[in-house]
Amino acid sequence: MSKKLFITGGRGMVGRNILAHTAAQNWEIVAPSSGELDLTDQHAVAAYYDSEKPDVVIHAAGKVGGIQANMADPVGFLDINTTIGRNVIIEAQKSGAKTLINLASTCMYPATAPNPLSEDMILTAPLEPTNEGYALAKILATRLCQYISSQDQSAQYKTLIPCNLFGLHDKFDPAHSHLVPAIIHKMHIAKTTNATEVEIWGDGTARREFMFAADLADAVHVAIADPTLMPELMNIGLGQDHTINEYYETVADVIGWSGNFVHDLSKPVGMKQKLTSTARQQAWGWSPKTSLRDGLAKTYEFYLKEVAK
């Protein structure tokens, strides 16, 4: 009989990619929506664990948003994510679930940490102020997993720290999307309106690391297949990055737009680089399989089918 897998955030981009992975067929999966299970309600979460009795938990749920959203509601990002993380992890422990994979964020790294970002840098210096609330909540969940594993040698409560992600089921609304889906939407509009120019904020030389979400899903399934083999805390990423200009150029090539780019040097560009160290990941024996161009092509195909109808 298949073991039972409980996925929080199963309706989000990461959750949907985990559910779509071929290895998902090896599990009996429960992935309730927020309407079906309020993760901020401790009693509801405890009752759900008592009813479903999952063997393995993947914690991918949370309140997420861009810089503007984080700055506008730091209380919500700290409180909601802390509450969700605490409820999911502590109630998993109480229920007797021995394996939990917690998905964290690179925002846990200090704002001034040198690149590449290695796992031992966490909590060594102040966080980036614009998303500190969210980062603190992710750090708390990570520490909870570490403490539980240290107190109970049979518990495999571990954390993956993904780099930036894009892919199928992403958010493409410019008001809520991250860099890559925003570029896809922007370039599609330029193509369909026959625009000859597309604006890029800043000079486009800032570097970002974006991985195809299906590759993270693959890493998660490898992790739950034998959690004893992975470190308690590990980055999941490419180990390489691209400039903003290169993302625009590759998207333009994928969708078939051949206009010119113009740079607005008065606009903010954020950090110059945010690259993860993949040393632990490499020692674990896993690497992402999807090239940037292939990932963008699959994402644009999804966009055309599901968004630009």
Backbone bond lengths (Angstrom), bond angles and torsions (degrees), N, CA, C in turn:
res aa  C-N    CA-C-N  psi(-1)  N-CA   C-N-CA  omega(-1)  CA-C   N-CA-C  phi
1 M - - - 1.460 - - 1.525 109.20 -
2 S 1.340 117.00 139.08 1.452 122.13 -178.43 1.521 110.89 -67.20
3 K 1.339 115.10 145.15 1.450 119.09 173.57 1.524 109.22 -74.97
4 K 1.337 115.85 155.04 1.465 120.20 -177.44 1.528 110.58 -94.22
5 L 1.328 115.16 131.98 1.457 123.79 -179.26 1.522 109.16 -115.93
6 F 1.320 116.62 125.25 1.461 123.60 177.97 1.519 108.40 -105.37
7 I 1.342 117.26 120.16 1.458 122.62 179.73 1.519 109.32 -113.29
8 T 1.348 116.69 120.45 1.456 119.24 171.10 1.524 107.81 -88.93
9 G 1.330 115.83 149.43 1.466 118.75 -177.37 1.514 112.65 72.21
10 G 1.308 116.48 29.13 1.466 121.25 -176.83 1.513 114.87 -67.49
11 R 1.335 117.56 -12.74 1.467 121.04 178.41 1.526 112.25 -97.07
12 G 1.338 116.67 -3.69 1.457 120.11 178.66 1.515 111.83 -86.53
13 M 1.330 116.87 177.96 1.459 120.63 -177.42 1.526 111.81 -59.57
14 V 1.327 117.38 -48.12 1.458 120.34 -178.63 1.525 110.47 -64.98
15 G 1.322 116.23 -47.27 1.466 120.02 -179.40 1.519 112.66 -59.05
16 R 1.327 116.81 -43.22 1.466 120.79 -179.73 1.530 111.56 -64.51
17 N 1.327 116.43 -37.04 1.464 119.44 178.12 1.525 111.54 -70.21
18 I 1.330 117.73 -35.42 1.469 121.01 175.80 1.522 110.04 -64.47
19 L 1.329 116.12 -41.76 1.466 120.94 179.75 1.527 111.88 -67.69
20 A 1.345 117.00 -30.93 1.468 120.92 -177.30 1.523 113.14 -83.20
21 H 1.315 118.15 -11.45 1.464 122.05 -178.49 1.531 110.29 -66.41
22 T 1.328 115.96 144.83 1.469 119.57 -177.57 1.528 112.88 -60.35
23 A 1.340 117.21 -30.30 1.464 120.50 -179.09 1.522 112.64 -71.41
24 A 1.334 117.01 -11.54 1.466 119.91 179.49 1.526 111.37 -63.01
25 Q 1.331 116.04 -24.94 1.467 119.84 -179.12 1.528 111.92 -68.60
26 N 1.310 117.15 -11.78 1.464 120.66 179.42 1.530 112.70 -82.26
27 W 1.335 115.56 -4.87 1.456 120.24 -174.53 1.520 112.27 -123.53
28 E 1.313 115.42 154.62 1.465 121.18 163.81 1.515 105.08 -90.48
29 I 1.334 116.78 113.51 1.459 120.18 -169.81 1.522 112.11 -109.29
30 V 1.326 115.08 135.33 1.462 121.60 168.89 1.516 107.12 -119.53
31 A 1.325 116.50 129.26 1.461 121.82 -177.00 1.527 108.65 -143.53
32 P 1.328 117.31 72.91 1.467 120.90 -176.17 1.519 112.52 -66.18
33 S 1.326 116.10 146.74 1.463 120.88 174.54 1.523 108.96 -76.62
34 S 1.317 116.39 170.68 1.466 120.01 178.98 1.523 111.17 -64.91
35 G 1.335 116.17 -27.44 1.455 119.89 176.40 1.518 112.24 -71.73
36 E 1.325 115.67 -28.87 1.470 120.60 179.61 1.522 112.41 -85.15
37 L 1.331 117.38 -29.77 1.457 121.68 179.39 1.520 109.21 -146.33
38 D 1.335 116.47 116.83 1.453 122.53 177.61 1.524 108.37 -86.44
39 L 1.323 116.58 105.61 1.462 120.79 -175.24 1.524 113.04 -71.00
40 T 1.337 117.73 -11.55 1.467 119.89 175.65 1.523 111.36 -83.93
41 D 1.324 117.97 -7.56 1.467 123.49 -179.89 1.529 108.84 -97.93
42 Q 1.319 116.46 103.00 1.463 120.79 -175.81 1.520 112.29 -57.65
43 H 1.324 116.80 -42.58 1.463 120.04 -177.78 1.534 111.21 -65.78
44 A 1.340 115.78 -38.16 1.465 119.68 178.44 1.529 110.93 -66.52
45 V 1.337 116.35 -40.50 1.464 120.51 179.06 1.532 110.17 -65.72
46 A 1.341 117.00 -43.18 1.464 120.89 178.65 1.523 110.92 -61.52
47 A 1.336 116.22 -42.35 1.459 120.54 179.42 1.529 111.24 -65.33
48 Y 1.341 116.20 -36.16 1.465 119.93 179.61 1.526 110.78 -66.19
49 Y 1.324 116.54 -44.31 1.469 120.15 176.55 1.527 110.56 -60.88
50 D 1.316 116.36 -41.79 1.463 120.62 -179.01 1.523 111.19 -64.26
51 S 1.326 116.18 -34.97 1.468 121.00 -178.48 1.526 112.25 -79.45
52 E 1.331 117.14 -45.07 1.466 121.16 -173.10 1.529 113.75 -88.78
53 K 1.337 116.48 -30.73 1.475 121.95 179.44 1.541 112.39 50.25
54 P 1.343 117.60 59.42 1.467 119.45 -179.63 1.525 111.91 -69.93
55 D 1.318 115.34 148.74 1.467 120.76 175.39 1.523 111.11 -84.18
56 V 1.343 114.90 -34.60 1.472 121.34 -175.23 1.530 108.71 -134.27
57 V 1.335 116.08 143.27 1.457 121.87 179.08 1.523 109.36 -124.51
58 I 1.340 116.47 134.99 1.463 122.19 169.28 1.512 106.74 -115.14
59 H 1.331 116.00 116.74 1.464 119.71 -177.63 1.526 110.19 -98.68
60 A 1.337 115.68 102.64 1.464 121.70 -177.86 1.526 112.47 -121.68
61 A 1.329 117.62 5.84 1.461 120.91 -175.85 1.522 111.62 -87.81
62 G 1.331 115.99 158.18 1.451 120.33 174.52 1.513 111.91 164.86
63 K 1.313 114.83 166.40 1.467 121.51 173.31 1.516 106.56 -84.75
64 V 1.326 116.75 118.92 1.457 120.82 -176.72 1.525 110.48 -125.39
65 G 1.323 115.91 158.12 1.453 120.72 178.93 1.514 110.89 179.60
66 G 1.302 116.35 172.53 1.450 121.71 -179.49 1.526 112.11 -81.94
67 I 1.316 115.83 -170.79 1.463 121.46 -176.77 1.522 111.28 -59.62
68 Q 1.327 117.52 -45.37 1.456 120.38 -177.65 1.522 111.46 -61.84
69 A 1.334 116.46 -42.75 1.465 120.35 -179.92 1.523 110.77 -65.05
70 N 1.338 116.94 -41.58 1.462 121.03 179.17 1.524 111.68 -64.03
71 M 1.313 117.06 -41.08 1.456 120.89 -179.20 1.527 111.44 -70.60
72 A 1.336 116.25 -32.07 1.465 120.31 -178.11 1.523 112.28 -76.30
73 D 1.332 117.71 -27.50 1.469 120.31 -175.56 1.528 111.91 -140.26
74 P 1.333 117.97 61.99 1.469 119.21 179.64 1.523 112.71 -63.62
75 V 1.339 117.17 -31.27 1.464 120.37 178.25 1.524 110.18 -63.07
76 G 1.320 117.14 -46.75 1.461 121.00 -179.17 1.516 112.30 -64.15
77 F 1.333 116.46 -42.64 1.465 119.43 -178.58 1.526 111.68 -66.91
78 L 1.325 117.21 -34.80 1.460 120.13 176.82 1.520 111.32 -76.22
79 D 1.320 116.67 -50.20 1.462 120.91 -173.88 1.525 112.63 -67.72
80 I 1.323 117.39 -50.73 1.468 120.49 -176.20 1.522 111.17 -64.80
81 N 1.338 116.66 -45.05 1.471 118.77 -178.15 1.526 112.37 -71.09
82 T 1.322 116.84 -34.33 1.462 119.41 175.01 1.519 110.46 -64.36
83 T 1.326 116.34 -45.62 1.465 121.33 -178.84 1.525 111.40 -63.04
84 I 1.328 116.60 -46.13 1.464 120.92 179.75 1.526 110.34 -62.24
85 G 1.335 116.38 -48.88 1.461 119.99 -178.75 1.510 112.14 -60.18
86 R 1.324 116.21 -44.98 1.461 120.83 179.86 1.524 111.06 -62.71
87 N 1.326 117.21 -46.92 1.469 120.53 -178.25 1.522 111.98 -62.56
88 V 1.335 116.52 -47.61 1.466 120.51 -176.86 1.524 110.91 -63.86
89 I 1.334 117.11 -44.50 1.469 120.85 -173.75 1.522 112.19 -77.65
90 I 1.332 117.52 -48.19 1.465 119.66 -178.62 1.523 111.62 -66.26
91 E 1.309 117.33 -41.27 1.473 119.26 -179.94 1.527 111.04 -70.66
92 A 1.329 117.56 -27.67 1.472 120.04 173.44 1.519 109.54 -64.17
93 Q 1.327 115.29 -44.86 1.465 119.71 178.41 1.526 111.00 -60.98
94 K 1.318 116.67 -46.53 1.466 120.94 -179.78 1.529 111.98 -61.41
95 S 1.342 115.47 -33.28 1.470 119.42 -176.70 1.518 112.86 -75.93
96 G 1.339 116.59 -15.98 1.459 120.33 -178.69 1.511 114.32 96.68
97 A 1.355 117.82 4.64 1.463 120.52 176.17 1.525 108.78 -65.24
98 K 1.320 117.17 126.40 1.459 120.92 -173.19 1.527 113.94 -95.57
99 T 1.335 117.39 -11.56 1.463 119.69 179.78 1.517 109.88 -128.68
100 L 1.336 116.19 129.07 1.468 121.69 175.52 1.524 108.26 -142.69
101 I 1.324 115.46 128.24 1.462 121.54 175.00 1.523 107.56 -108.27
102 N 1.321 115.14 114.50 1.455 122.85 -179.18 1.527 109.16 -96.86
103 L 1.333 116.95 126.79 1.459 120.75 178.84 1.523 109.08 -97.02
104 A 1.314 116.05 117.38 1.462 122.03 -176.04 1.528 110.38 -103.83
105 S 1.338 116.87 -150.19 1.466 120.78 -174.94 1.519 110.11 -153.06
106 T 1.322 116.38 148.26 1.464 120.52 177.68 1.522 112.32 -68.41
107 C 1.345 118.30 -9.16 1.461 119.61 176.09 1.529 110.81 -68.01
108 M 1.342 118.40 -9.99 1.458 122.18 176.16 1.527 111.83 -70.24
109 Y 1.322 116.73 -15.66 1.463 119.52 -178.67 1.532 111.12 -79.23
110 P 1.330 117.40 148.81 1.473 120.87 178.02 1.526 111.44 -56.96
111 A 1.317 114.46 147.53 1.466 119.88 -177.89 1.518 112.35 -61.22
112 T 1.336 117.19 -31.86 1.463 120.98 -175.89 1.528 112.76 -105.21
113 A 1.329 117.38 14.04 1.462 120.06 -178.49 1.532 110.52 -64.56
114 P 1.326 117.89 139.16 1.464 120.38 178.78 1.532 111.29 -72.99
115 N 1.334 115.04 149.10 1.464 120.29 177.13 1.523 110.34 -89.96
116 P 1.338 118.60 146.25 1.460 126.89 -0.50 1.528 111.87 -75.94
117 L 1.336 115.97 152.79 1.460 122.99 -175.99 1.523 110.06 -81.80
118 S 1.320 117.11 117.01 1.465 121.12 179.53 1.524 110.32 -105.71
119 E 1.318 115.43 151.53 1.459 122.19 -170.00 1.524 113.92 -58.06
120 D 1.311 117.71 -27.56 1.464 120.21 -178.41 1.527 113.09 -77.88
121 M 1.338 117.66 -0.85 1.468 120.91 178.33 1.525 112.96 -83.27
122 I 1.326 117.83 -15.33 1.463 120.84 -176.44 1.528 110.27 -61.85
123 L 1.343 115.24 133.97 1.467 123.83 179.76 1.539 113.44 67.99
124 T 1.313 117.61 23.78 1.466 120.10 177.58 1.527 112.56 -99.55
125 A 1.345 117.46 -8.64 1.469 121.73 -178.95 1.531 108.22 -164.00
126 P 1.347 118.20 168.02 1.471 121.06 -178.56 1.524 113.34 -58.67
127 L 1.319 114.81 151.13 1.458 122.68 179.82 1.528 110.69 -83.81
128 E 1.332 115.44 166.36 1.459 121.26 173.63 1.538 108.01 -65.07
129 P 1.337 119.10 121.03 1.470 121.17 -174.18 1.533 114.97 -60.23
130 T 1.334 117.32 -31.50 1.468 119.21 -173.68 1.520 113.95 -68.52
131 N 1.349 117.82 -22.55 1.478 118.77 177.07 1.529 111.55 -133.26
132 E 1.323 115.25 32.50 1.460 120.34 -176.19 1.525 112.31 -61.15
133 G 1.341 118.10 -40.37 1.458 120.86 -178.99 1.519 112.42 -59.46
134 Y 1.322 115.98 -46.74 1.465 121.40 178.37 1.522 110.23 -63.33
135 A 1.337 116.41 -42.77 1.460 120.84 -178.91 1.525 111.75 -63.46
136 L 1.327 117.05 -42.77 1.461 120.64 179.02 1.527 111.47 -60.98
137 A 1.321 116.42 -40.12 1.460 120.17 178.57 1.530 111.11 -64.43
138 K 1.326 116.69 -39.91 1.465 120.54 178.79 1.535 111.16 -68.36
139 I 1.332 116.24 -36.29 1.459 119.81 177.25 1.525 110.57 -65.66
140 L 1.326 116.44 -41.91 1.467 119.81 178.17 1.530 110.86 -59.14
141 A 1.329 117.50 -46.45 1.466 120.39 179.69 1.523 110.98 -62.15
142 T 1.321 116.20 -40.27 1.465 120.67 178.77 1.523 111.06 -63.07
143 R 1.323 116.55 -45.67 1.456 120.72 179.12 1.535 111.27 -63.70
144 L 1.315 117.33 -40.31 1.460 120.09 177.33 1.525 110.87 -56.06
145 C 1.325 115.95 -45.12 1.465 120.15 179.18 1.528 110.73 -61.96
146 Q 1.318 116.38 -42.51 1.467 120.01 -179.99 1.528 111.19 -65.08
147 Y 1.335 117.07 -42.26 1.462 120.72 -179.74 1.525 111.70 -65.12
148 I 1.332 116.27 -42.54 1.472 120.12 -179.93 1.523 110.09 -62.42
149 S 1.331 116.95 -44.48 1.467 120.38 -179.84 1.524 111.92 -65.22
150 S 1.348 116.42 -34.08 1.465 119.26 -180.00 1.528 111.72 -73.19
151 Q 1.336 116.99 -30.34 1.464 120.77 -179.95 1.527 112.44 -83.50
152 D 1.335 115.90 -28.15 1.466 120.71 -176.87 1.526 108.52 -127.33
153 Q 1.310 116.90 102.72 1.462 121.51 -175.52 1.524 113.26 -63.60
154 S 1.338 117.36 -17.97 1.466 120.23 179.23 1.527 112.12 -87.24
155 A 1.333 116.80 -8.22 1.462 121.03 -177.95 1.522 110.89 -90.27
156 Q 1.311 115.83 129.86 1.468 122.37 176.31 1.527 107.92 -109.31
157 Y 1.320 116.67 78.70 1.464 122.57 179.76 1.530 106.81 -105.63
158 K 1.317 116.05 104.43 1.459 120.86 -170.10 1.527 111.58 -130.31
159 T 1.337 114.98 160.52 1.458 120.89 -173.50 1.525 111.60 -124.87
160 L 1.328 114.92 132.58 1.460 122.38 171.28 1.525 108.12 -106.28
161 I 1.330 115.70 137.81 1.468 121.54 179.32 1.529 108.05 -114.53
162 P 1.333 118.13 94.11 1.468 119.08 -178.45 1.524 111.99 -74.43
163 C 1.324 115.80 150.27 1.454 120.32 168.78 1.530 107.41 -73.58
164 N 1.324 118.15 -173.41 1.458 120.74 176.72 1.528 110.34 -60.08
165 L 1.321 115.52 147.14 1.465 120.78 -175.48 1.522 111.66 -124.77
166 F 1.323 115.64 156.31 1.458 122.96 169.45 1.519 107.00 -149.95
167 G 1.331 116.47 163.16 1.454 117.49 176.93 1.512 113.60 153.11
168 L 1.321 115.09 -164.52 1.458 121.07 179.06 1.530 109.41 -61.29
169 H 1.339 115.58 142.95 1.467 123.59 179.78 1.523 112.38 71.81
170 D 1.321 117.16 19.14 1.465 121.42 176.61 1.531 109.54 -73.88
171 K 1.329 115.59 171.19 1.465 121.45 174.94 1.518 108.38 -98.64
172 F 1.328 116.19 123.77 1.465 120.43 -175.00 1.529 113.00 -107.75
173 D 1.316 117.79 -4.58 1.467 120.98 177.10 1.527 107.90 -65.86
174 P 1.332 118.25 121.39 1.469 120.51 -176.40 1.528 113.81 -55.19
175 A 1.327 116.80 -26.75 1.463 120.05 -178.50 1.529 112.03 -73.87
176 H 1.335 117.19 -19.17 1.458 120.44 -175.29 1.535 113.99 -128.61
177 S 1.312 117.57 -4.13 1.464 119.29 -172.90 1.516 112.41 -91.97
178 H 1.334 115.60 162.85 1.453 122.49 174.70 1.524 109.22 -90.07
179 L 1.311 116.63 -175.03 1.456 122.12 -169.04 1.530 114.08 -56.47
180 V 1.327 118.09 -56.06 1.468 120.36 -171.95 1.533 112.42 -64.68
181 P 1.341 120.32 -50.96 1.469 118.30 177.92 1.523 112.45 -62.74
182 A 1.338 116.66 -31.50 1.463 119.59 177.29 1.532 110.43 -65.47
183 I 1.326 116.39 -40.14 1.464 120.29 177.67 1.530 110.41 -64.61
184 I 1.328 116.76 -44.04 1.468 120.51 179.54 1.521 110.17 -58.06
185 H 1.327 117.26 -47.26 1.463 121.07 179.81 1.531 110.70 -62.68
186 K 1.312 116.23 -45.58 1.460 121.98 -178.15 1.524 111.74 -62.77
187 M 1.338 116.29 -42.69 1.462 120.11 -179.00 1.529 111.48 -72.72
188 H 1.321 117.20 -32.91 1.467 119.87 176.65 1.523 110.34 -64.71
189 I 1.333 116.67 -42.53 1.463 120.55 177.34 1.523 110.03 -61.58
190 A 1.339 116.57 -41.71 1.468 120.41 179.23 1.527 110.59 -61.43
191 K 1.321 116.44 -40.25 1.465 120.19 -179.29 1.526 111.28 -68.05
192 T 1.333 116.16 -46.92 1.468 119.48 -175.27 1.526 112.68 -72.46
193 T 1.336 117.97 -21.46 1.469 121.12 178.35 1.523 112.37 -100.59
194 N 1.344 115.89 4.65 1.460 121.73 -179.28 1.527 112.82 58.16
195 A 1.328 115.89 34.91 1.463 119.80 177.13 1.521 109.80 -69.42
196 T 1.321 115.48 143.30 1.469 119.91 -177.89 1.528 112.11 -98.65
197 E 1.336 117.06 -12.11 1.456 121.33 179.70 1.524 111.27 -134.89
198 V 1.306 116.18 145.94 1.471 122.95 173.92 1.527 107.44 -130.06
199 E 1.324 115.01 132.67 1.462 120.60 -177.69 1.525 111.65 -88.50
200 I 1.323 115.34 138.26 1.464 122.71 174.19 1.517 108.09 -117.92
201 W 1.330 116.50 131.05 1.463 119.87 177.89 1.527 110.26 -70.73
202 G 1.321 116.25 134.90 1.459 121.05 -179.99 1.518 110.99 72.61
203 D 1.334 115.23 -165.52 1.472 118.66 -178.22 1.529 112.99 -89.31
204 G 1.336 116.80 -1.99 1.464 120.57 175.30 1.504 115.19 78.58
205 T 1.347 117.59 9.10 1.468 119.13 -177.59 1.530 113.37 -93.05
206 A 1.342 117.47 -9.15 1.466 119.65 176.08 1.523 109.06 -60.48
207 R 1.322 116.71 144.54 1.458 121.22 -173.81 1.531 110.80 -109.15
208 R 1.337 116.15 139.59 1.453 121.89 179.27 1.522 110.32 -136.37
209 E 1.324 115.77 148.78 1.466 122.80 179.79 1.531 108.31 -110.63
210 F 1.323 116.90 109.91 1.463 122.29 179.29 1.522 110.30 -120.47
211 M 1.322 115.94 126.61 1.465 122.18 -179.79 1.531 109.74 -112.83
212 F 1.314 116.13 145.38 1.460 122.81 177.95 1.532 108.61 -65.98
213 A 1.325 116.99 129.21 1.464 121.46 -173.10 1.526 113.33 -60.39
214 A 1.327 117.47 -29.72 1.469 120.04 178.14 1.521 111.35 -63.96
215 D 1.331 116.85 -27.93 1.462 119.92 177.00 1.526 111.06 -71.17
216 L 1.335 117.28 -39.05 1.470 119.21 174.02 1.521 110.07 -60.90
217 A 1.328 116.68 -42.41 1.466 120.50 178.38 1.524 110.64 -58.03
218 D 1.318 116.84 -39.34 1.461 120.99 178.27 1.522 110.37 -63.38
219 A 1.336 116.98 -44.18 1.464 120.88 179.04 1.522 110.97 -62.28
220 V 1.316 117.00 -39.40 1.471 120.94 179.33 1.522 110.46 -63.20
221 H 1.324 117.27 -43.36 1.463 120.15 -179.76 1.532 111.61 -67.61
222 V 1.320 117.06 -35.67 1.471 119.86 174.57 1.528 109.38 -63.81
223 A 1.327 116.44 -40.85 1.466 121.41 -178.79 1.524 111.87 -62.78
224 I 1.319 117.89 -45.86 1.471 119.55 -176.41 1.526 112.26 -77.02
225 A 1.343 116.78 -17.61 1.465 119.12 176.83 1.520 111.10 -65.51
226 D 1.345 116.78 -35.99 1.461 121.72 174.98 1.526 108.57 -154.56
227 P 1.336 117.32 83.71 1.467 120.73 -175.30 1.525 113.79 -66.31
228 T 1.331 118.09 -16.24 1.468 120.16 -179.50 1.519 111.90 -67.58
229 L 1.331 117.64 -20.08 1.458 121.06 -175.36 1.522 113.84 -84.40
230 M 1.324 117.73 -18.57 1.466 119.59 -175.71 1.524 111.17 -96.45
231 P 1.347 116.73 153.08 1.464 120.87 176.14 1.524 110.70 -64.55
232 E 1.336 116.64 164.49 1.462 119.84 -179.32 1.526 111.24 -70.62
233 L 1.327 116.85 -22.19 1.458 122.56 -178.19 1.521 108.34 -145.74
234 M 1.354 117.00 124.56 1.466 118.43 -172.97 1.519 111.42 -153.14
235 N 1.334 115.33 131.97 1.457 120.76 170.49 1.519 110.05 -67.87
236 I 1.333 115.35 147.22 1.462 121.39 170.07 1.527 106.63 -125.71
237 G 1.318 116.35 114.19 1.454 119.34 -177.26 1.507 113.13 -163.83
238 L 1.324 114.82 -166.67 1.455 121.57 -177.47 1.519 112.40 -91.83
239 G 1.326 116.04 -29.03 1.459 120.07 -173.58 1.519 112.21 77.17
240 Q 1.326 116.56 8.32 1.460 122.39 175.80 1.521 108.39 -149.58
241 D 1.325 116.87 159.69 1.454 119.60 -177.97 1.525 110.78 -136.58
242 H 1.329 115.50 177.70 1.465 121.97 -179.12 1.526 108.71 -136.10
243 T 1.317 116.55 155.92 1.460 119.77 175.98 1.530 109.37 -76.73
244 I 1.331 114.89 160.41 1.460 120.17 175.57 1.528 109.54 -58.13
245 N 1.324 116.45 -40.92 1.466 120.09 178.29 1.525 111.53 -58.14
246 E 1.321 116.67 -41.23 1.465 120.37 -178.77 1.532 111.77 -66.32
247 Y 1.335 116.88 -36.15 1.473 118.86 176.03 1.523 110.38 -63.83
248 Y 1.333 116.95 -44.56 1.467 120.43 178.31 1.535 110.61 -61.53
249 E 1.321 116.41 -45.29 1.467 120.08 -177.96 1.520 112.07 -63.92
250 T 1.331 117.76 -40.08 1.462 121.01 -179.08 1.519 111.23 -70.28
251 V 1.338 117.13 -40.32 1.465 120.28 177.04 1.527 109.69 -63.29
252 A 1.322 117.37 -43.20 1.462 120.95 178.82 1.524 110.90 -58.65
253 D 1.320 116.13 -41.70 1.461 120.70 179.11 1.528 111.11 -66.24
254 V 1.330 116.68 -40.67 1.464 121.15 -178.54 1.532 111.61 -65.30
255 I 1.324 116.91 -42.82 1.464 118.56 -175.46 1.527 112.71 -90.67
256 G 1.342 117.00 -10.57 1.452 119.71 176.38 1.515 114.68 85.21
257 W 1.336 117.06 39.64 1.464 121.34 175.64 1.523 108.37 -107.73
258 S 1.323 117.41 135.27 1.464 120.15 -172.43 1.526 113.41 -126.94
259 G 1.336 116.81 31.59 1.456 120.12 178.98 1.519 112.30 -83.62
260 N 1.329 115.62 -161.67 1.462 122.25 -178.09 1.525 111.22 -111.19
261 F 1.325 115.32 150.00 1.456 121.04 176.17 1.522 109.18 -100.24
262 V 1.329 115.35 140.00 1.464 121.23 173.90 1.521 107.91 -124.00
263 H 1.331 116.29 144.44 1.457 121.01 -176.12 1.522 111.00 -108.52
264 D 1.330 115.76 130.25 1.461 121.01 174.74 1.524 107.42 -98.86
265 L 1.329 115.96 99.72 1.466 121.15 -174.29 1.524 112.83 -74.72
266 S 1.338 117.93 -4.95 1.457 120.73 179.10 1.533 111.80 -86.34
267 K 1.333 116.67 -11.96 1.458 120.84 -176.63 1.533 111.58 -85.41
268 P 1.350 116.89 150.97 1.472 120.36 178.21 1.525 111.01 -71.07
269 V 1.343 116.23 150.86 1.459 120.49 -178.14 1.525 112.75 -123.21
270 G 1.337 117.83 -10.35 1.462 120.21 179.61 1.520 111.65 76.78
271 M 1.341 115.33 -159.81 1.460 120.99 -178.32 1.526 110.69 -63.56
272 K 1.342 116.50 145.68 1.463 120.31 -179.49 1.522 111.98 -71.63
273 Q 1.332 117.28 -27.06 1.463 119.62 -179.05 1.531 109.61 -159.02
274 K 1.321 115.61 148.15 1.469 121.83 175.21 1.524 106.82 -150.72
275 L 1.331 114.89 86.65 1.459 122.08 -172.78 1.523 110.14 -116.65
276 T 1.331 117.33 131.83 1.461 120.99 -178.72 1.526 111.82 -88.76
277 S 1.315 114.80 147.77 1.459 120.80 170.75 1.527 108.12 -80.53
278 T 1.330 116.65 133.55 1.464 120.33 -179.90 1.534 111.64 -111.78
279 A 1.327 116.75 22.80 1.468 120.47 -177.76 1.529 111.56 -60.62
280 R 1.334 117.27 -46.72 1.467 120.23 179.38 1.529 110.90 -66.34
281 Q 1.322 116.07 -39.74 1.468 121.27 178.24 1.519 110.99 -60.89
282 Q 1.322 116.76 -43.42 1.462 121.06 179.62 1.522 110.94 -65.09
283 A 1.339 116.41 -40.42 1.468 120.03 177.49 1.512 111.06 -64.87
284 W 1.320 116.44 -30.97 1.476 122.99 176.71 1.524 110.77 -69.07
285 G 1.330 116.09 -25.79 1.453 120.47 176.08 1.511 115.94 95.73
286 W 1.332 116.78 22.86 1.466 120.16 -179.02 1.520 110.03 -124.19
287 S 1.335 115.99 147.13 1.462 121.07 173.65 1.525 108.79 -148.82
288 P 1.340 118.32 150.41 1.465 121.16 179.28 1.515 111.41 -66.49
289 K 1.316 116.51 148.69 1.467 121.24 -173.62 1.533 113.94 -105.77
290 T 1.330 118.03 -15.89 1.458 120.99 -171.31 1.522 111.94 -97.49
291 S 1.323 116.78 125.80 1.468 120.58 176.88 1.520 109.52 -71.89
292 L 1.323 116.27 160.60 1.462 120.39 179.27 1.523 110.99 -57.69
293 R 1.331 116.99 -47.43 1.466 119.38 -177.60 1.533 111.76 -63.05
294 D 1.331 117.52 -43.94 1.468 120.19 179.96 1.522 110.58 -63.91
295 G 1.341 116.64 -41.78 1.457 119.94 178.97 1.513 111.85 -63.26
296 L 1.335 116.77 -41.73 1.454 120.90 178.33 1.527 111.57 -65.46
297 A 1.333 116.70 -39.60 1.467 120.47 179.50 1.528 110.76 -63.17
298 K 1.335 117.14 -42.80 1.463 120.91 179.06 1.529 110.95 -67.51
299 T 1.315 115.87 -37.65 1.464 119.97 179.77 1.523 110.80 -69.08
300 Y 1.334 117.12 -39.77 1.468 120.03 178.95 1.535 110.42 -67.42
301 E 1.318 116.41 -37.10 1.465 119.84 175.88 1.528 110.57 -60.47
302 F 1.334 116.27 -42.31 1.469 120.73 176.55 1.529 109.97 -63.59
303 Y 1.328 116.87 -43.73 1.453 121.85 -179.82 1.532 110.85 -58.45
304 L 1.310 116.61 -45.81 1.461 120.46 -179.48 1.528 111.06 -63.09
305 K 1.314 117.08 -37.91 1.467 121.50 -176.18 1.521 112.60 -78.50
306 E 1.333 116.94 -39.81 1.463 120.49 -170.29 1.528 115.15 -107.21
307 V 1.340 117.85 -21.71 1.449 119.67 -173.83 1.526 111.87 -113.70
308 A 1.323 117.16 -52.45 1.470 121.36 -175.16 1.524 111.26 -88.69
309 K 1.321 116.29 53.14 1.472 119.75 -176.98 1.524 110.88 -78.74
